[in-house]
Amino acid sequence: MGTPRGTRSTETPAEASAGAWAPAMDGSRAARVALVGVHGFGTHHLRNLERLQAAGAVELIAVADPQPPEAGSLPPSAAVYPGLAELLAATRTLDLVIVATPIQTHAPLALAALRTDADLYLEKPPVASLADFNRLCDAAAASGRSVQVGFQSLGSHALQAIEDLLADGTIGTLQGISATGRWVRDRAYYKRSRWAGKRSINGVDVVDGVATNPLAHAVATALRIAGARTTADVVSVETELYRANDIESDDTSVIRIRTVSGLPITCALTICAAESVEPCVTLQGSAGTAVFHYTEDRLSVTTEAGTSEETYGRDDLTENLLAHRNGGTPLTSPLLDSGAFMLVLEAVRTAPPPAPIGDAHVRWEGAGEAARAVVLDIESALDRAGRGHATFSELGLPWATSAPHAFSLPVS
């Protein structure tokens, strides 16, 4: 449920969910939690765990990271280890392990966590290949443990509002979905770690592309709205991958997906825009459109009657997993429901290397590590691709030298 119609919520996602979990009031034991990875997005988990610990929901027992955490960033209860193996060897009776580490480490760390009695929160993307995803699903099923994948946008209450407006025909028949992402990333972004911008490292898959990491939520959210959750919900994936930066992976791409119902989903994404704009997912209906700005939980609906807008609350995925552990509450982002997204990731992983965008079509702004590539007129290209469900080459863009690459779906 969102805010009442006609009102606008000013809560942040954390504030909106702050009262949703109160174990200290019902006498249940605080969940014993270990966090693997305390830097990068791990700092978000540290802040969230601090909030949940203050509420009596969790106790952060231990963290693991080869780079020690900053002084004062952990509660006194938390021991520090260089890796998960050392943490598990020294720690008993964990209830939850959170993995927020580089993409290529997700599979081995997740499999190790599932050999314990703890449930698992695994940051997105869950793993770096479809084969690893299948192994992880098998391990989760054998262990009987729950696995939540960190697609935070899926906790938005706006998704229920979207489901309702589709059911009541507010925008007519749904004809297509597009996801558009326009972000800015500089040279320093690709030098922050050895895996940034890599397709693989020493033969180990990384798949750090625009659709699989920085704007992965756009893809995952579009798939969820389309009802495409598992691998069985997708019949085709096409990719057209490009790069303006001197990297291995793609920074400007179109991913075109078709669901079993025949619905087209087109994700037109770049981190080479002139300026960062909130990404969005657009529902194209026969009688109107709905635009979901998922980072803000903001939904605008346009029909002949005019345009309305609401901002919704959001459920925290860690709280949702804790509530699931205590019975009854469905997981918001369960592992199996990442199957459709993993087909997209696999299509990117197995596609030809991204084609470079010629220098004549790229403008560099800034200097030194702050310099950033801007693909000329990329904003118009993304809009046209999303509206027309077309790839860049199909639009006839002068730098689009590739052709759509069709991914061969695995035979079930």
C-alpha positions as CSV (number, residue, x, y, z in Angstrom):
1,M,0.0,0.0,0.0
2,G,1.2,3.5,-0.7
3,T,0.1,6.8,0.7
4,P,-3.6,7.6,0.3
5,R,-4.5,8.8,-3.2
6,G,-4.2,12.5,-3.6
7,T,-1.5,12.8,-0.9
8,R,2.3,12.9,-1.2
9,S,4.6,11.1,1.2
10,T,7.8,12.9,2.3
11,E,9.2,9.9,4.1
12,T,12.5,8.5,3.0
13,P,12.5,4.7,2.4
14,A,14.3,4.1,5.7
15,E,11.8,6.3,7.5
16,A,8.8,4.7,5.9
17,S,9.9,1.3,7.1
18,A,11.3,2.3,10.5
19,G,8.3,1.2,12.4
20,A,7.7,-2.0,10.5
21,W,9.9,-4.2,12.7
22,A,9.7,-4.0,16.4
23,P,11.0,-7.3,17.9
24,A,12.0,-5.7,21.2
25,M,8.3,-5.1,21.8
26,D,7.2,-8.7,21.3
27,G,10.0,-10.3,23.2
28,S,11.7,-12.1,20.3
29,R,15.5,-12.5,20.3
30,A,17.5,-10.1,18.2
31,A,18.8,-11.7,15.0
32,R,22.6,-12.4,15.1
33,V,24.0,-10.9,11.9
34,A,27.3,-11.0,10.1
35,L,28.2,-8.6,7.4
36,V,30.7,-9.5,4.6
37,G,32.0,-6.3,3.0
38,V,32.0,-3.1,5.0
39,H,33.1,-0.7,2.3
40,G,31.3,0.5,-0.9
41,F,27.7,-0.5,-0.6
42,G,28.6,-2.3,2.6
43,T,28.5,1.1,4.3
44,H,24.8,1.4,3.6
45,H,24.3,-2.0,5.3
46,L,26.3,-0.8,8.3
47,R,24.0,2.3,8.7
48,N,20.9,0.2,8.3
49,L,22.1,-2.4,10.8
50,E,22.9,0.4,13.2
51,R,19.3,1.5,12.9
52,L,18.0,-2.0,13.3
53,Q,20.2,-2.8,16.3
54,A,19.0,0.4,18.0
55,A,15.5,-0.9,17.5
56,G,16.4,-4.3,19.1
57,A,15.9,-6.2,15.8
58,V,19.5,-7.3,15.2
59,E,22.8,-7.7,16.8
60,L,25.8,-7.2,14.5
61,I,28.0,-10.1,15.7
62,A,30.9,-9.9,13.2
63,V,32.1,-8.4,10.0
64,A,34.6,-9.7,7.4
65,D,36.6,-7.6,5.0
66,P,40.3,-7.7,4.0
67,Q,40.4,-4.0,4.4
68,P,39.6,-3.1,8.1
69,P,36.6,-1.0,8.8
70,E,36.9,2.6,9.7
71,A,37.4,3.3,13.4
72,G,34.1,3.8,15.2
73,S,32.0,2.4,12.4
74,L,31.1,-0.8,14.2
75,P,29.3,-1.5,17.5
76,P,31.3,-3.0,20.3
77,S,29.5,-6.3,19.8
78,A,31.1,-6.8,16.3
79,A,34.3,-8.8,15.9
80,V,36.4,-8.2,12.8
81,Y,37.8,-10.8,10.5
82,P,39.7,-10.6,7.2
83,G,37.4,-13.0,5.4
84,L,34.2,-15.1,5.7
85,A,36.1,-18.3,6.3
86,E,37.7,-16.9,9.4
87,L,34.5,-15.4,10.5
88,L,32.5,-18.6,10.2
89,A,35.3,-20.6,11.9
90,A,35.1,-18.4,14.9
91,T,31.4,-17.6,15.1
92,R,28.5,-19.8,16.0
93,T,24.7,-19.5,15.8
94,L,24.4,-16.8,13.2
95,D,20.9,-16.1,12.0
96,L,21.7,-13.9,9.0
97,V,24.7,-13.3,6.7
98,I,24.8,-10.2,4.5
99,V,27.1,-10.3,1.5
100,A,28.0,-6.9,0.0
101,T,31.2,-7.6,-1.8
102,P,32.5,-7.3,-5.4
103,I,30.4,-9.2,-8.0
104,Q,32.9,-11.9,-8.8
105,T,33.0,-13.0,-5.1
106,H,29.3,-13.4,-4.6
107,A,29.0,-17.0,-5.7
108,P,31.7,-18.5,-3.4
109,L,30.7,-16.4,-0.4
110,A,27.0,-17.1,-0.9
111,L,27.7,-20.9,-1.2
112,A,29.8,-20.7,2.0
113,A,27.1,-18.9,3.9
114,L,24.5,-21.4,2.8
115,R,26.5,-24.2,4.4
116,T,25.7,-22.6,7.8
117,D,22.3,-22.4,9.5
118,A,22.0,-18.7,8.6
119,D,19.7,-17.1,6.0
120,L,21.4,-15.0,3.4
121,Y,21.0,-11.4,2.1
122,L,23.0,-11.2,-1.2
123,E,23.6,-7.9,-2.9
124,K,22.8,-7.4,-6.6
125,P,23.6,-8.8,-9.1
126,P,23.3,-12.1,-7.2
127,V,26.2,-13.8,-9.2
128,A,28.1,-13.2,-12.4
129,S,26.8,-16.1,-14.5
130,L,23.7,-18.2,-15.1
131,A,25.7,-21.4,-14.2
132,D,26.6,-19.9,-10.8
133,F,23.0,-18.8,-10.3
134,N,21.7,-22.4,-10.9
135,R,24.3,-23.7,-8.5
136,L,23.2,-21.2,-5.9
137,C,19.6,-22.0,-6.3
138,D,20.3,-25.7,-5.9
139,A,22.4,-25.0,-2.7
140,A,19.6,-22.8,-1.3
141,A,17.0,-25.5,-1.9
142,A,19.2,-28.2,-0.3
143,S,19.9,-26.0,2.7
144,G,16.3,-24.9,3.2
145,R,17.6,-21.4,3.9
146,S,16.1,-18.2,2.6
147,V,17.9,-15.9,0.2
148,Q,17.0,-12.3,-0.4
149,V,18.6,-10.5,-3.3
150,G,19.4,-6.8,-2.8
151,F,17.2,-5.2,-5.5
152,Q,16.0,-2.5,-3.1
153,S,13.6,-0.9,-5.5
154,L,11.4,-4.0,-5.4
155,G,10.4,-3.0,-1.8
156,S,8.6,0.1,-3.1
157,H,4.9,0.3,-2.3
158,A,4.5,2.0,-5.7
159,L,4.7,-1.5,-7.3
160,Q,1.4,-2.4,-5.7
161,A,-0.1,0.9,-7.0
162,I,1.2,0.0,-10.5
163,E,-0.4,-3.5,-10.2
164,D,-3.7,-1.9,-9.1
165,L,-3.7,0.7,-12.0
166,L,-3.0,-2.1,-14.5
167,A,-5.8,-4.2,-13.0
168,D,-8.4,-1.4,-13.2
169,G,-7.4,-0.3,-16.7
170,T,-6.3,3.2,-15.7
171,I,-3.8,3.3,-18.7
172,G,-5.7,0.8,-20.8
173,T,-4.0,-2.3,-22.1
174,L,-0.3,-2.5,-21.3
175,Q,1.6,-2.5,-24.6
176,G,5.2,-2.3,-23.6
177,I,7.6,-1.2,-20.8
178,S,10.8,0.8,-21.2
179,A,13.5,1.4,-18.6
180,T,15.7,4.5,-19.1
181,G,18.8,5.4,-17.1
182,R,21.0,8.4,-17.6
183,W,23.8,8.7,-15.2
184,V,27.3,10.2,-15.1
185,R,30.5,8.4,-14.1
186,D,34.0,9.7,-14.3
187,R,37.4,8.1,-14.8
188,A,37.8,7.8,-11.0
189,Y,34.8,5.5,-11.0
190,Y,36.6,3.0,-13.1
191,K,39.8,3.2,-11.0
192,R,38.1,2.7,-7.6
193,S,38.7,-1.1,-7.7
194,R,40.4,-3.6,-9.9
195,W,37.1,-5.1,-11.0
196,A,35.4,-1.9,-12.1
197,G,34.5,-1.9,-15.8
198,K,35.7,-5.5,-16.3
199,R,34.0,-8.3,-18.0
200,S,36.3,-10.8,-16.3
201,I,39.5,-11.0,-14.2
202,N,41.9,-13.8,-14.8
203,G,39.1,-15.9,-16.3
204,V,36.6,-15.2,-13.5
205,D,33.4,-13.5,-14.6
206,V,32.7,-10.0,-13.3
207,V,30.2,-8.6,-15.9
208,D,30.4,-5.0,-14.5
209,G,28.3,-3.4,-17.3
210,V,25.8,-0.6,-17.1
211,A,22.8,-3.0,-17.2
212,T,24.2,-5.5,-14.7
213,N,25.5,-3.2,-12.0
214,P,25.0,0.6,-11.8
215,L,21.6,0.5,-13.5
216,A,20.7,-3.1,-12.7
217,H,17.7,-1.9,-10.7
218,A,16.2,-0.4,-13.8
219,V,16.3,-3.8,-15.5
220,A,15.1,-5.7,-12.4
221,T,12.2,-3.2,-11.7
222,A,11.0,-3.3,-15.3
223,L,11.0,-7.1,-15.2
224,R,9.1,-7.2,-12.0
225,I,6.4,-4.9,-13.3
226,A,6.1,-7.1,-16.4
227,G,5.6,-10.1,-14.2
228,A,8.9,-11.6,-15.4
229,R,10.5,-13.1,-12.4
230,T,11.9,-16.6,-13.2
231,T,13.8,-17.9,-16.2
232,A,10.6,-19.4,-17.5
233,D,9.0,-16.0,-17.8
234,V,11.3,-14.8,-20.6
235,V,11.3,-16.0,-24.3
236,S,14.0,-13.7,-25.8
237,V,16.8,-11.3,-24.9
238,E,18.7,-9.1,-27.4
239,T,21.7,-6.9,-26.5
240,E,23.5,-4.1,-28.2
241,L,26.5,-3.0,-26.2
242,Y,28.8,0.0,-26.5
243,R,31.4,1.8,-24.6
244,A,32.7,5.4,-24.7
245,N,35.2,4.8,-21.9
246,D,38.4,2.8,-22.3
247,I,37.0,-0.2,-20.4
248,E,36.1,-3.8,-21.1
249,S,32.5,-3.7,-20.3
250,D,29.6,-1.7,-21.7
251,D,28.7,1.8,-20.5
252,T,25.9,2.6,-23.0
253,S,23.5,-0.2,-24.1
254,V,20.1,-1.3,-25.2
255,I,18.7,-4.6,-23.8
256,R,15.5,-5.8,-25.5
257,I,13.5,-8.5,-23.7
258,R,10.3,-10.3,-24.6
259,T,8.2,-12.1,-22.0
260,V,6.2,-15.2,-22.4
261,S,3.1,-13.0,-22.7
262,G,4.7,-11.2,-25.7
263,L,5.2,-8.0,-23.8
264,P,8.3,-6.1,-25.0
265,I,10.7,-4.6,-22.4
266,T,13.4,-2.3,-23.6
267,C,16.1,-1.0,-21.3
268,A,18.1,1.9,-22.8
269,L,20.9,2.8,-20.4
270,T,24.0,4.9,-20.1
271,I,26.5,6.2,-17.6
272,C,27.8,8.7,-20.2
273,A,25.1,11.3,-20.0
274,A,25.6,15.1,-19.9
275,E,24.0,15.1,-16.4
276,S,22.6,12.5,-14.0
277,V,18.8,12.2,-14.1
278,E,16.7,10.0,-11.9
279,P,16.2,6.7,-13.8
280,C,12.7,5.5,-14.6
281,V,10.5,2.7,-15.8
282,T,7.7,3.7,-18.2
283,L,4.6,1.7,-18.8
284,Q,3.1,2.3,-22.2
285,G,-0.6,1.7,-22.2
286,S,-3.3,2.0,-24.9
287,A,-5.0,4.9,-22.9
288,G,-2.1,6.5,-21.1
289,T,1.3,6.1,-19.5
290,A,2.7,5.5,-16.0
291,V,6.3,6.6,-15.1
292,F,8.0,5.1,-12.1
293,H,11.1,6.9,-10.8
294,Y,12.2,4.0,-8.7
295,T,15.0,5.7,-6.7
296,E,12.4,8.1,-5.4
297,D,9.4,5.8,-5.2
298,R,7.6,8.4,-7.3
299,L,4.9,7.4,-9.7
300,S,3.2,9.7,-12.2
301,V,0.2,8.6,-14.3
302,T,-0.9,10.4,-17.5
303,T,-4.3,9.8,-19.2
304,E,-6.8,12.0,-21.0
305,A,-8.0,13.1,-17.6
306,G,-4.6,14.7,-16.9
307,T,-1.5,13.8,-14.9
308,S,-1.3,12.8,-11.2
309,E,1.7,12.0,-9.1
310,E,2.3,10.2,-5.8
311,T,5.4,9.3,-3.8
312,Y,5.2,6.0,-1.8
313,G,6.9,4.4,1.1
314,R,9.3,1.4,0.8
315,D,9.9,-1.8,2.8
316,D,13.5,-2.3,3.8
317,L,14.7,-5.7,2.4
318,T,16.6,-6.6,5.5
319,E,13.5,-6.0,7.7
320,N,11.5,-8.0,5.2
321,L,13.9,-11.0,5.5
322,L,13.8,-10.8,9.3
323,A,10.0,-10.8,9.2
324,H,10.1,-13.7,6.8
325,R,12.3,-15.6,9.2
326,N,9.7,-15.1,11.9
327,G,6.9,-16.6,9.8
328,G,4.4,-15.8,7.2
329,T,5.8,-12.7,5.4
330,P,6.8,-13.5,1.8
331,L,10.2,-12.4,0.7
332,T,10.2,-9.3,-1.5
333,S,13.2,-10.3,-3.7
334,P,13.7,-14.1,-3.3
335,L,16.6,-15.7,-5.2
336,L,14.4,-17.6,-7.7
337,D,12.7,-14.4,-8.7
338,S,16.1,-13.1,-9.9
339,G,16.0,-15.7,-12.7
340,A,14.7,-13.3,-15.4
341,F,17.3,-10.8,-14.5
342,M,20.0,-13.4,-14.6
343,L,19.0,-14.3,-18.2
344,V,19.7,-10.6,-19.0
345,L,23.0,-10.8,-17.2
346,E,23.9,-14.0,-19.1
347,A,23.0,-12.4,-22.4
348,V,25.4,-9.5,-21.6
349,R,28.1,-11.9,-20.4
350,T,28.0,-14.0,-23.5
351,A,27.5,-11.1,-26.0
352,P,30.4,-9.9,-28.2
353,P,32.6,-7.3,-26.5
354,P,31.0,-3.8,-26.5
355,A,31.8,-1.8,-29.6
356,P,33.7,1.5,-29.0
357,I,31.9,4.7,-29.7
358,G,34.0,6.8,-32.1
359,D,35.8,9.8,-30.8
360,A,33.7,12.1,-33.1
361,H,30.6,11.2,-31.1
362,V,32.0,11.6,-27.6
363,R,32.7,14.8,-25.7
364,W,35.0,14.8,-22.6
365,E,34.2,17.1,-19.8
366,G,36.4,17.8,-16.7
367,A,40.0,17.0,-16.2
368,G,42.2,14.3,-14.6
369,E,40.3,11.7,-12.6
370,A,37.2,13.8,-12.7
371,A,37.0,13.7,-16.5
372,R,33.9,12.0,-17.9
373,A,32.8,10.8,-21.3
374,V,29.5,12.2,-22.7
375,V,28.0,10.5,-25.7
376,L,26.6,13.3,-27.9
377,D,22.8,13.5,-28.0
378,I,22.5,10.3,-25.9
379,E,19.4,11.6,-24.1
380,S,17.4,11.7,-27.4
381,A,18.8,8.3,-28.4
382,L,17.7,6.7,-25.1
383,D,14.2,8.2,-25.4
384,R,13.8,7.1,-28.9
385,A,15.0,3.6,-28.1
386,G,12.6,3.2,-25.2
387,R,9.5,4.6,-27.0
388,G,10.1,2.6,-30.2
389,H,11.6,-0.5,-28.6
390,A,14.5,-0.1,-31.0
391,T,18.2,-0.6,-30.6
392,F,20.7,2.1,-31.4
393,S,21.6,0.6,-34.8
394,E,18.0,0.2,-35.7
395,L,17.6,4.0,-35.0
396,G,20.5,4.6,-37.5
397,L,22.7,6.4,-35.0
398,P,26.1,7.2,-36.7
399,W,28.1,5.5,-33.9
400,A,26.0,2.4,-33.7
401,T,28.1,0.0,-35.6
402,S,26.8,-3.2,-34.0
403,A,23.7,-5.2,-34.6
404,P,21.4,-6.7,-32.0
405,H,22.8,-9.9,-30.6
406,A,20.2,-12.5,-29.8
407,F,20.9,-14.6,-26.7
408,S,20.2,-18.3,-27.0
409,L,18.1,-19.1,-24.0
410,P,19.0,-22.3,-22.2
411,V,16.8,-25.3,-22.9
412,S,14.8,-26.2,-19.7
